[in-house]
Each structure stands twice: as structure tokens, then as C-alpha cells.
């Protein structure tokens, strides 16, 4: 088995990879990292969850020039969530280097704040096509020194109609650069991008048989979808479930129904502000809200381990959408379940996009009437993060030593630039809340509030 040592990486990077828990490269990493280190242009096709983010970030961070004052790399991605996921990974991978600055640029957040951040400098720009173009037209980003261009989930960006925006951005980049395109699928119209953007690209394609085997797929013919959804959840009894709807309105309706039936539910759609989306995802990932009802907005860039059931409440419109949705489960070498609930229209649609799937009657399931998905933990938000030098260890220390919360009653702690979040067992959360409200973290009095 290949190890990261076999890829001839510097010792300080190997130490960081070990500290982050990376033991050996995935097939996409093993094949692309050597090519990217030789400055080759590549087109790589691999399923989501295959480790592609590390595959393109590791060579990029290795070759960053720490003395350069302008952005050296541009990463274009389809959604805010994917931009944040890539940025988080980049910051972790780059921590062995001095002062690597990663800046995210996407809609739904203050353009003024983004400009202020850009004025402090950036090595890596990560953004959605529309917002990047907006900054370029306002001359708030400098693209003249870009040495590496990465398009992540290019197929999704084409689906969303971003091809022209991408081509406008690329036309303003230096001709001498490395260009990298990653895609889960390879639609015909992707040639429009590859011919213009890449120069003599090497192609890497990772077979996905193992991935498909890991996900068991079921289709149920149903008349009443709400009732069928409850039956599905109560039969399979997952720890974390992701429910996909085709419209924003339907996500709200389904979430309200599940809430009324005693389930703890997060909702994610395009009507939410960025901070609301972040908090919904965070509460889903830490188990506070173990059901997430979402539009396809979440089908890409959502990388949460432990989702053991994906339910298509509405049948997706395309084969690619189906693939991306069910790809949210069965991650990190774990098995997963995918269920599609189909009325008559849904069955006709599914026969077009996935003809090999056969429907069973929902009556074959045996629901446990006493099963409800309720979070064992709830989430507290603290008005302090990296900018105030707050670390996860500081929060943990305050909770355990000062307030007397048992370590086993504390879940995930997430520290961001201005805020931190901590999951606490519901049985002791009142004690934790009052303790943080009346106490101090690192000698600082910080506001705290309860999400949900």
C-alpha cells in the first residue's frame, strides 16, 4: 500500500498530515499529487468523498511562495458550503507554513467585509463564479500573479449556468499557469471549458465500483409522502438522516411536519443567510439536529461523516443529481443507505434517470412507532473565536475545570473567526450555559446563547 512518505513529501508536511489523521493517500491522491507537483494540467474524474480536496490542495500549498504579496491561486467552486469546506481544509494543511492566508468570496455575505479582508492580502482565493466576477469588475481582486487555477466540481458549475462567468474570469488570468479541473461526472458540454482552460491536460479517472457497493439503494412506491417519510425513518432508525426536496417551500413544509411529529430538524435552502446555513449544518453535524431537510444546494460540498441514511422525498430531475445526493452517505469507507419515495410521477421520472432501480411497496417496512430522532446534545454559541485568541482547549478547560461539566458530556467544539460553538448533552446544558454566562474564558467575559 502506498503511503504519503512514498510521494516524497517534505518532513514538516508529513508530520502535519499525520497530526491531521491522514494515514495513506486515496487512489485520486496517489495518482494526481505526483502529476500536480510536476506542474501538469489535469482533468480528474472522481466521486465526491474520494479525497479530491486534499489531492489538489497539498501540491498547491507546497509550491506557495511565502514572499509573494498577491494571490497565487484561484479556486472556483459552485457553492458557499464547498468554498468553506475547501478553505477549512486549506487552513489545516497549510498550518506548517508561515502566514498562508486563505480568503473565501461568495454571495450572501457582506461584500464590504470581503473587500476589507482582501486588503490585508491573500495567497489563495476560493470563491463562487458570480462573486469572484463581481470583485474583479470592482478591481478588488488582483489576478495578475495567479499561478494555479482549480475548478472544483466543474460539472455542477456547468449545471448551474456558470460557464460564461468562468470563461470571463479565466480570460483575465496569466497564460502561463497550471490549470486543474475536478469533476464527479463528465458531461459532454464540459469540453467547452477544458479546451479553453487547460493545456495538454493529463486525464485521471478513478473507478467508482467500491463506492457504489457501499450504498444500498431502495425505492418505495407511495401515495402519502409524509407518512412514507415517517415510516422510512422509523424503520431504518438512522443516527443522522439527510432528506432532499426539490423546492425551498417543500423543505419548510417537510421540516414543520417532522418537528410536529417530535423530530429535531435542521432546514437548509437558498432563503437562509450564510450564518444561518452554517449554524444549521453545524447543528446537524454535531448531532443537535439529527435530521437535515435540504434542497440540492446541499447535494454538493456537504462533507459530513456519519450520515447513514439519505432520503429523496422528491425524485431528482437528473441522474447526476441522484448520484450527488446519495453520495452524501457511505463516506469514509462506511456503508450507507439511500431511499427514494416515489408517487406515480416520481416512478416515471426515476425510470428515466435510474432504470435499473425497481420499486417495492412501502408496506414491506416495519416502523418502530416509538422511534424519534432527537438530539442528545444541544449547541451553545460563544461570542468569541480565533480573532479573540479563543481555542477549543480554552472552552473545554472552562467547561470542565471551572463549571464542572464531565468531559464525556461535551461534544464537538467548532471555533471560527468571530464565534465558537460547543455541543453539550441536554441533561447538563443548563448548567453549562449558566456557567459560561456568568464566568470567563481565558479571563474574558464573552456573551453566550443557546441555538435552537
C-alpha positions as CSV (number, residue, x, y, z in Angstrom):
1,X,0.0,0.0,0.0
2,X,1.3,3.5,-0.9
3,X,2.0,5.9,1.9
4,X,2.4,9.6,1.9
5,X,6.2,9.0,2.5
6,X,6.3,7.3,-0.9
7,X,5.2,10.6,-2.5
8,X,8.5,12.3,-1.5
9,X,6.8,15.0,0.6
10,X,8.8,17.2,3.0
11,X,9.0,16.0,6.6
12,X,7.2,19.0,8.1
13,X,4.2,18.4,5.7
14,X,4.3,14.6,6.6
15,X,4.2,15.5,10.3
16,X,1.2,17.7,9.7
17,X,-0.6,15.1,7.7
18,X,0.0,12.6,10.5
19,X,-1.3,15.0,13.1
20,X,-4.5,15.6,11.0
21,X,-5.1,11.8,10.9
22,X,-4.2,11.1,7.2
23,X,-2.5,7.7,7.1
24,X,-2.3,6.8,3.4
25,X,-3.4,8.5,0.1
26,X,-6.6,7.6,-1.6
27,X,-6.4,6.5,-5.2
28,X,-7.2,10.0,-6.6
29,X,-4.5,11.5,-4.3
30,X,-2.0,8.8,-5.3
31,X,-2.5,9.4,-9.0
32,X,-2.8,13.2,-9.1
33,X,-0.3,14.5,-6.5
34,X,2.8,13.5,-8.4
35,X,1.4,15.0,-11.7
36,X,0.4,18.2,-10.0
37,X,3.9,18.5,-8.4
38,X,5.3,18.4,-11.9
39,X,3.1,21.4,-12.8
40,X,0.9,19.3,-15.3
41,X,-2.5,20.4,-16.2
42,X,-5.0,17.7,-15.3
43,X,-8.7,16.7,-15.7
44,X,-9.6,14.4,-12.8
45,X,-12.8,12.5,-12.5
46,X,-13.7,11.0,-9.1
47,X,-16.7,10.7,-6.9
48,X,-17.4,13.1,-4.0
49,X,-15.9,11.6,-0.9
50,X,-12.8,10.3,-2.7
51,X,-10.3,12.7,-1.2
52,X,-10.0,15.1,-4.1
53,X,-9.8,18.3,-2.0
54,X,-6.6,17.1,-0.4
55,X,-5.4,15.9,-3.8
56,X,-5.3,19.4,-5.3
57,X,-4.6,21.4,-2.1
58,X,-1.5,19.5,-1.0
59,X,0.6,20.3,-4.1
60,X,-0.7,23.8,-4.2
61,X,0.3,24.6,-0.6
62,X,3.7,23.0,-1.2
63,X,4.6,25.5,-4.0
64,X,3.2,28.7,-2.5
65,X,5.8,31.4,-2.4
66,X,5.6,33.0,1.1
67,X,7.2,36.2,0.0
68,X,4.6,36.9,-2.7
69,X,2.2,39.7,-1.9
70,X,-0.6,39.0,-4.5
71,X,-2.9,36.0,-4.7
72,X,-1.1,33.0,-6.2
73,X,-4.0,30.5,-6.6
74,X,-7.6,30.8,-7.6
75,X,-10.1,28.0,-6.7
76,X,-13.6,28.3,-8.2
77,X,-16.4,26.2,-6.7
78,X,-20.2,26.1,-7.2
79,X,-21.5,26.7,-3.7
80,X,-20.7,28.7,-0.5
81,X,-20.6,25.4,1.5
82,X,-17.9,23.9,-0.8
83,X,-15.9,27.1,-0.6
84,X,-15.9,27.0,3.2
85,X,-15.1,23.3,3.2
86,X,-12.1,23.8,0.9
87,X,-10.9,26.8,2.9
88,X,-11.1,24.8,6.2
89,X,-9.0,22.0,4.7
90,X,-6.5,24.5,3.2
91,X,-6.0,26.2,6.6
92,X,-5.4,22.9,8.3
93,X,-3.0,21.7,5.6
94,X,-1.1,25.0,5.5
95,X,-0.5,25.4,9.2
96,X,3.1,24.0,8.9
97,X,3.9,27.1,6.8
98,X,4.1,30.7,7.9
99,X,1.3,33.1,7.3
100,X,-0.6,31.4,4.5
101,X,-3.8,33.5,4.0
102,X,-6.9,31.8,2.6
103,X,-9.8,34.1,1.6
104,X,-13.3,33.0,0.6
105,X,-15.5,35.1,-1.7
106,X,-19.2,34.1,-2.3
107,X,-22.6,35.8,-2.3
108,X,-24.9,36.0,0.7
109,X,-22.3,37.8,2.8
110,X,-21.1,41.4,3.1
111,X,-19.1,42.5,0.0
112,X,-17.6,45.3,2.1
113,X,-16.2,42.9,4.7
114,X,-14.7,40.7,1.9
115,X,-13.0,43.8,0.4
116,X,-11.6,44.7,3.9
117,X,-10.3,41.1,4.2
118,X,-8.7,41.3,0.7
119,X,-6.9,44.5,1.6
120,X,-4.9,42.5,4.2
121,X,-3.6,40.2,1.5
122,X,-4.5,36.7,0.3
123,X,-2.4,33.8,-1.0
124,X,-5.4,31.6,-2.1
125,X,-8.7,32.9,-3.3
126,X,-11.6,30.5,-3.1
127,X,-15.0,31.6,-4.5
128,X,-18.1,31.1,-6.5
129,X,-18.0,32.4,-10.1
130,X,-20.5,35.2,-9.7
131,X,-19.0,36.8,-6.6
132,X,-15.4,36.4,-8.0
133,X,-16.5,38.2,-11.2
134,X,-18.2,40.9,-9.1
135,X,-14.9,41.5,-7.2
136,X,-12.9,41.5,-10.4
137,X,-15.2,44.1,-12.1
138,X,-14.8,46.3,-9.0
139,X,-11.0,45.8,-9.1
140,X,-10.9,44.5,-5.6
141,X,-9.0,41.3,-6.5
142,X,-5.7,41.1,-8.4
143,X,-5.4,38.1,-10.7
144,X,-2.2,39.0,-12.5
145,X,0.0,36.7,-10.3
146,X,-2.2,33.6,-10.3
147,X,0.0,30.6,-10.9
148,X,-2.6,27.9,-10.3
149,X,-6.3,27.7,-11.3
150,X,-8.5,25.0,-9.8
151,X,-12.1,24.3,-10.9
152,X,-13.7,22.0,-8.3
153,X,-17.0,20.3,-9.2
154,X,-16.9,21.7,-12.7
155,X,-19.9,19.6,-13.8
156,X,-22.1,21.2,-11.1
157,X,-21.0,24.7,-12.2
158,X,-22.0,23.9,-15.7
159,X,-25.4,22.7,-14.5
160,X,-25.8,26.0,-12.6
161,X,-25.1,28.1,-15.7
162,X,-21.7,29.4,-14.7
163,X,-19.7,28.5,-17.8
164,X,-19.6,32.1,-19.2
165,X,-18.6,33.6,-15.8
166,X,-15.8,31.1,-15.5
167,X,-14.5,31.8,-19.0
168,X,-14.6,35.6,-18.3
169,X,-12.5,35.1,-15.2
170,X,-10.1,32.8,-16.9
171,X,-9.5,35.2,-19.8
172,X,-8.0,37.6,-17.3
173,X,-5.5,35.1,-15.8
174,X,-1.9,34.8,-16.9
175,X,-1.4,32.5,-19.8
176,X,1.5,30.8,-18.0
177,X,-0.2,28.9,-15.2
178,X,-1.2,25.4,-14.1
179,X,-4.9,24.6,-14.6
180,X,-6.7,21.8,-12.8
181,X,-10.3,20.6,-13.3
182,X,-12.0,18.2,-10.9
183,X,-15.4,16.7,-11.7
184,X,-17.6,13.9,-10.3
185,X,-19.2,13.3,-13.7
186,X,-18.0,14.2,-17.3
187,X,-20.9,15.8,-19.2
188,X,-20.5,16.5,-22.9
189,X,-20.5,20.2,-22.5
190,X,-17.5,20.2,-20.2
191,X,-15.3,20.2,-23.4
192,X,-16.2,23.9,-23.7
193,X,-14.2,24.5,-20.5
194,X,-11.4,22.1,-21.0
195,X,-10.4,23.2,-24.5
196,X,-10.2,26.8,-23.5
197,X,-8.8,26.5,-20.0
198,X,-6.3,23.6,-20.0
199,X,-3.1,23.0,-21.9
200,X,-2.3,19.4,-22.9
201,X,-4.1,18.0,-19.9
202,X,-3.4,14.6,-18.4
203,X,-6.6,12.7,-17.6
204,X,-7.1,10.8,-14.4
205,X,-10.2,8.7,-13.8
206,X,-10.9,6.8,-10.7
207,X,-13.2,3.8,-10.9
208,X,-16.1,4.0,-8.5
209,X,-17.3,0.4,-8.2
210,X,-16.3,0.2,-4.5
211,X,-18.2,3.4,-3.8
212,X,-21.4,2.1,-5.4
213,X,-21.3,-1.2,-3.5
214,X,-21.1,0.8,-0.2
215,X,-24.5,2.4,-0.7
216,X,-27.6,0.2,-0.6
217,X,-30.4,1.8,-2.7
218,X,-34.2,1.3,-2.1
219,X,-37.2,2.7,-4.0
220,X,-40.7,2.7,-2.5
221,X,-43.9,3.4,-4.3
222,X,-46.0,5.6,-2.0
223,X,-49.3,7.6,-2.0
224,X,-48.8,9.7,1.1
225,X,-45.2,11.0,1.2
226,X,-45.3,12.5,4.7
227,X,-46.5,9.2,6.1
228,X,-44.0,7.3,4.0
229,X,-41.1,9.6,5.2
230,X,-42.0,8.8,8.9
231,X,-42.3,5.1,8.1
232,X,-38.8,5.2,6.5
233,X,-37.2,7.0,9.4
234,X,-38.8,4.8,12.0
235,X,-37.9,1.6,10.1
236,X,-34.2,2.3,9.3
237,X,-33.7,4.2,12.6
238,X,-30.6,6.2,11.5
239,X,-28.3,8.4,13.7
240,X,-28.1,11.2,11.0
241,X,-30.6,11.4,8.1
242,X,-30.5,13.8,5.1
243,X,-33.8,14.4,3.4
244,X,-33.8,16.0,-0.1
245,X,-36.7,18.1,-1.5
246,X,-36.8,19.8,-4.9
247,X,-38.1,23.2,-3.7
248,X,-37.4,25.6,-0.9
249,X,-41.1,25.7,0.0
250,X,-41.2,21.9,0.4
251,X,-38.2,21.9,2.7
252,X,-40.1,24.2,5.1
253,X,-43.3,22.1,4.9
254,X,-41.4,18.8,5.5
255,X,-39.4,20.3,8.3
256,X,-42.5,21.6,10.0
257,X,-44.2,18.2,9.7
258,X,-41.2,16.3,11.2
259,X,-40.9,18.9,14.0
260,X,-44.6,18.4,14.8
261,X,-44.0,14.7,15.0
262,X,-41.3,15.0,17.6
263,X,-38.1,15.0,15.4
264,X,-35.3,17.6,15.9
265,X,-34.8,19.0,12.4
266,X,-32.4,21.4,10.6
267,X,-33.5,23.1,7.3
268,X,-31.3,24.3,4.6
269,X,-32.3,26.2,1.5
270,X,-31.4,29.3,-0.5
271,X,-33.5,31.6,1.6
272,X,-31.2,31.4,4.6
273,X,-28.4,33.9,5.3
274,X,-25.0,32.4,5.2
275,X,-24.6,32.4,9.0
276,X,-27.9,30.6,9.3
277,X,-26.8,27.9,6.9
278,X,-23.6,27.5,8.7
279,X,-25.4,27.1,12.1
280,X,-27.9,24.6,10.6
281,X,-25.1,22.5,9.2
282,X,-23.1,22.7,12.3
283,X,-26.1,21.5,14.5
284,X,-26.7,18.7,12.1
285,X,-23.1,17.6,12.1
286,X,-22.7,17.7,15.9
287,X,-26.0,15.8,16.4
288,X,-28.1,18.6,17.9
289,X,-30.5,18.4,15.0
290,X,-30.1,14.8,13.6
291,X,-32.4,15.3,10.5
292,X,-31.4,17.8,7.8
293,X,-34.1,18.7,5.2
294,X,-32.4,20.4,2.2
295,X,-32.7,21.4,-1.4
296,X,-30.0,20.3,-3.9
297,X,-28.0,23.2,-2.7
298,X,-26.6,20.8,-0.1
299,X,-26.0,17.9,-2.6
300,X,-22.6,19.3,-3.3
301,X,-19.9,20.4,-0.9
302,X,-21.6,18.9,2.1
303,X,-18.9,16.7,3.6
304,X,-20.2,15.2,6.9
305,X,-19.2,11.8,8.1
306,X,-21.8,9.7,9.8
307,X,-24.8,10.3,7.5
308,X,-26.2,6.8,7.5
309,X,-29.5,7.5,5.5
310,X,-30.3,9.8,2.5
311,X,-33.9,10.1,1.6
312,X,-35.1,11.5,-1.7
313,X,-38.5,12.9,-0.6
314,X,-38.8,14.3,-4.1
315,X,-37.4,12.4,-7.1
316,X,-34.3,14.3,-8.5
317,X,-34.5,15.6,-12.1
318,X,-31.2,14.2,-13.4
319,X,-29.1,11.1,-13.0
320,X,-26.2,13.4,-11.8
321,X,-28.4,14.9,-9.1
322,X,-29.4,11.4,-7.9
323,X,-25.7,10.4,-7.8
324,X,-24.6,13.5,-5.9
325,X,-27.5,13.2,-3.4
326,X,-26.9,9.6,-2.4
327,X,-23.1,10.3,-2.3
328,X,-23.7,12.1,1.0
329,X,-23.9,8.7,2.7
330,X,-21.4,5.8,2.6
331,X,-18.5,8.1,3.1
332,X,-15.1,7.4,4.7
333,X,-15.3,3.7,3.8
334,X,-18.6,3.3,5.7
335,X,-21.7,1.7,4.2
336,X,-24.8,3.8,3.6
337,X,-28.5,3.7,2.8
338,X,-30.4,5.7,0.1
339,X,-34.2,5.6,-0.1
340,X,-36.3,7.3,-2.8
341,X,-40.0,7.8,-2.2
342,X,-42.0,7.9,-5.4
343,X,-45.6,8.7,-6.3
344,X,-46.7,7.9,-9.8
345,X,-44.9,10.9,-11.3
346,X,-41.8,10.1,-9.3
347,X,-41.8,6.5,-10.6
348,X,-41.9,7.7,-14.2
349,X,-39.1,10.1,-13.6
350,X,-36.9,7.6,-11.8
351,X,-37.4,5.0,-14.6
352,X,-35.8,7.6,-16.9
353,X,-32.8,8.5,-14.7
354,X,-32.2,5.2,-12.9
355,X,-34.0,2.5,-14.9
356,X,-32.2,-0.3,-13.0
357,X,-33.9,0.6,-9.7
358,X,-37.1,-1.3,-9.0
359,X,-39.8,-0.1,-6.6
360,X,-41.1,-2.0,-3.6
361,X,-44.2,-1.3,-1.6
362,X,-43.7,0.9,1.4
363,X,-45.8,-1.7,3.4
364,X,-42.8,-4.0,3.4
365,X,-41.2,-1.8,6.1
366,X,-41.7,-2.4,9.8
367,X,-41.6,1.0,11.6
368,X,-40.8,1.3,15.3
369,X,-43.6,3.6,16.5
370,X,-41.6,4.7,19.5
371,X,-38.5,5.9,17.5
372,X,-37.9,9.6,17.2
373,X,-34.7,11.4,16.1
374,X,-34.0,13.8,18.9
375,X,-30.6,15.3,19.6
376,X,-28.9,14.1,22.7
377,X,-26.9,17.3,22.6
378,X,-27.8,21.0,22.0
379,X,-25.4,23.7,20.8
380,X,-24.2,26.8,22.6
381,X,-22.7,29.8,20.7
382,X,-20.0,31.8,22.2
383,X,-19.2,35.4,21.1
384,X,-15.5,34.8,20.6
385,X,-13.3,33.0,18.2
386,X,-9.9,32.9,16.6
387,X,-9.7,36.7,16.4
388,X,-10.0,36.9,20.2
389,X,-7.5,34.1,20.5
390,X,-10.1,31.6,21.8
391,X,-9.2,28.0,21.2
392,X,-11.2,24.7,21.6
393,X,-8.9,23.8,24.6
394,X,-9.8,27.1,26.4
395,X,-13.6,26.3,26.1
396,X,-13.1,22.7,27.2
397,X,-11.0,23.8,30.2
398,X,-13.6,26.4,31.3
399,X,-16.4,23.8,31.0
400,X,-14.6,21.0,32.8
401,X,-12.4,22.8,35.4
402,X,-14.4,25.9,36.2
403,X,-18.0,24.8,35.7
404,X,-17.6,21.1,36.5
405,X,-19.1,19.6,33.3
406,X,-17.9,16.0,32.7
407,X,-15.7,15.6,29.6
408,X,-18.0,12.9,28.3
409,X,-20.9,15.3,28.3
410,X,-19.1,17.7,25.9
411,X,-19.4,17.0,22.1
412,X,-17.9,18.8,19.1
413,X,-16.3,22.2,19.6
414,X,-16.0,24.4,16.4
415,X,-14.0,27.6,16.6
416,X,-14.4,30.1,13.7
417,X,-13.1,33.7,13.3
418,X,-15.6,35.5,15.5
419,X,-17.7,32.8,17.1
420,X,-17.3,29.4,18.7
421,X,-19.9,26.6,19.0
422,X,-19.9,23.7,21.6
423,X,-22.3,20.7,21.7
424,X,-23.3,19.8,25.3
425,X,-25.5,16.9,26.5
426,X,-29.0,18.2,27.1
427,X,-29.0,16.9,30.6
428,X,-26.3,19.4,31.7
429,X,-26.6,22.1,29.1
430,X,-28.4,24.5,31.5
431,X,-25.5,24.2,33.9
432,X,-23.0,24.8,31.1
433,X,-25.0,27.8,29.8
434,X,-25.3,29.5,33.2
435,X,-21.6,28.8,33.9
436,X,-20.4,30.3,30.7
437,X,-22.8,33.2,31.0
438,X,-21.6,34.1,34.5
439,X,-17.9,33.0,34.0
440,X,-14.9,33.9,31.8
441,X,-13.0,32.1,29.1
442,X,-9.2,33.0,29.1
443,X,-10.0,35.8,31.5
444,X,-12.5,37.3,29.1
445,X,-16.2,37.8,29.7
446,X,-17.9,36.6,26.5
447,X,-21.6,36.5,25.5
448,X,-23.2,33.1,25.1
449,X,-26.5,32.0,23.8
450,X,-28.4,28.8,23.1
451,X,-29.1,27.8,19.5
452,X,-32.5,26.3,18.6
